[in-house]
Amino acid sequence: MKEHLTFVLKSIILGLALGFLYLWFFGSGVRTAKETDSPASYASAINRITPSVVSIYIQSNELIRNPGIGVSPQAPYVNKNYLGSGVIVSETGHIVTNRHVIDDAKRVVVSLWTNEQFEASFVGADKMTDLAVIKIDAENLVPATFADSDAVNTGDVVMAVGNPYGLNQSASLGIISATGRRGLINTIENLIQTDAAINQGNSGGALINSLGEVVGISAASYNQIGAEGINFAIPANTTAQVVQSVLKYGQVVRGWLGFVFLTTKDHMFYRIPKPDKGIVVANVIANTPADQAGIKSRDVITSVNNIEVNSFQDYRQAALDFTVDEEVTVKGYNQSGEFTKKLVVELPQKSS
């Protein structure tokens, strides 16, 4: 009998020990009912970006027939009004938006998330990227945080925040469908494609990641018949570069290296074989970085800052990221063999 009780007690102690060990190792995975009931949410990301996104109301110079009906005399024409969005980029009132949003604007009114309204003045714009900078006389604003758009990937969760159809501070959820889309809405050829809804009035608003950081500026939707969920944004890195240039120079000033390249027609006309990789230098402008580095006509450039360039479009895309005084690495080859050269970007020479 004593042996039987001893066996039972040992079994109970062993069971308790095993139970304790289980709770010790796996107890952290046990969730309370309150935790289990909590849904996934991007509220923190929206809350972070909300103070930095503005609604823009534009009165254009375009006149349309007055649709009003009444007995009293009315003006035969009235100004046409548009909607847009913008993103605050400085505490002192600078806002980035799409250039097409404020084109031919007679009056631009900015509405903050607090519903305060301000008249906006024009600072500068860039046709190549469809970006513009405006300013309001306000202080203590909350600038948006811009992410490194070169680090975004297809499949990343994003949200478009803006003023669609006048419904300010609206957010739509989606993913990045693709990156590097080319030649769709402007000269820039590295657009971000997303299926997050971008409707009329979203243009110029923020495309953010799940942390509330801006990865792009909403720009346009693909409006072919039957198309759904095909929308585009201008990358945050491109936007930041344009904004910095506008604030510094009053316009976008892109640096250069001094190259002139052969075109496809030039290869055909002069019967110069087109290389399998790289592009052929047609001419080098005197006293430019390329000239000072010793690069000559007929040299072949294969990469700029480790970006392969096999056409002028490739080179132009790489050059859009140049900033004045930046050192860039140019690789290529000539009759003497391969070369790697460091060139410092400078302002374009003024034509005489």
C-alpha positions, 0 to 999 in steps of 0.5 A: 500500500505504501509503495502504491501511494509513493508511486501515485505521489511521484506521478502527481509531482511529475505531472505538475513539473511537466505542466509547469515546464509547458507553461514556462516555455509556451505560456507566452503564446497564450493570449487573453480574450481581449488580445484575441479580439483586437483586429489588425489596424493601420490606425497608427500609420494614418494618425502619423500622416494625417497632420501632414496631408492637406486638401487643395481647392483650385479655382482655374482661369478656365470659364464654363457656362453658368448652369444656374437657373433663375430669374435674377441676372447671372454671369454667363460664365463662371470659373471652373473649380478643381480638387487636389491634395498635397503633402507638407514638407516644411514647418514654415508652410511649404507643400508639395503637390502635382503640377497638373493640380495647380496648372492655370490656377487663378486661386489656390486654397489649402485646407489643413486637417484642422479645417483651417484654410489658407491662400497658397502662393506658387513657389516652383514646379517641374514639368518632367516630374509633374511636381510643384511646390506651393506655400501657405503663411502658417507655422508649426506645421507637421512635415511628413517623413519621407521613406527611401523609395528605392527600398520599396518592393512589390507586395509592400502594403501602402495607403493613399491618403488625400482628398478624393471627391472632396472627402478630405483625409480619406485613406485607401489600402492596397499594395505596391503592384510594381516599381519602375513603370515607364513613360506613362504620365510624364518624363519620369520613368520609375513610377510606383504602381499600386492598387490603392485607390487614387480617385479625382482629388487624390492627386498630390496626396501621400502614398504611405507605408505601414509606418506612416512614411511617404513612399510616393506622391499620388499622381494618376490612375490608368483610365483605359476601359475596364481597367481597375486598381492600376494607379501610379505615384511619383517616388519619394526620393524623386519628390524630395530631390525636386522639393530641395531644388525648388526651395534652393533655386526657385526651380528644378536645376539638374546637374550634368556631366557634359556627355552627348550620346549617339542616338539610334539614328546616329548609329544608322546614319554614320554606320557606327555599330551599336554595342551590346552593352552601354552607350557610345559618347558622341561628344564631350563638352569642353570644361565639363566633368566628363572632359576633365575626367578624360572621357572622349568621343567614341568611348562607351559608358556602361554604368553610372553609380552601378546602374547599367545604361544601355540606352539614352533613356537609361542614362537620363533616368540615372541622371535625374537623381544627380545633385550638384556637387555629388560625386558619381562613378562612371564605368565604361571602356574604349580602345585602351580597355575598361575604365572607372572614373569619379566625376563631380556633378555640376550645374549645366553650362549656360548657352551663350 
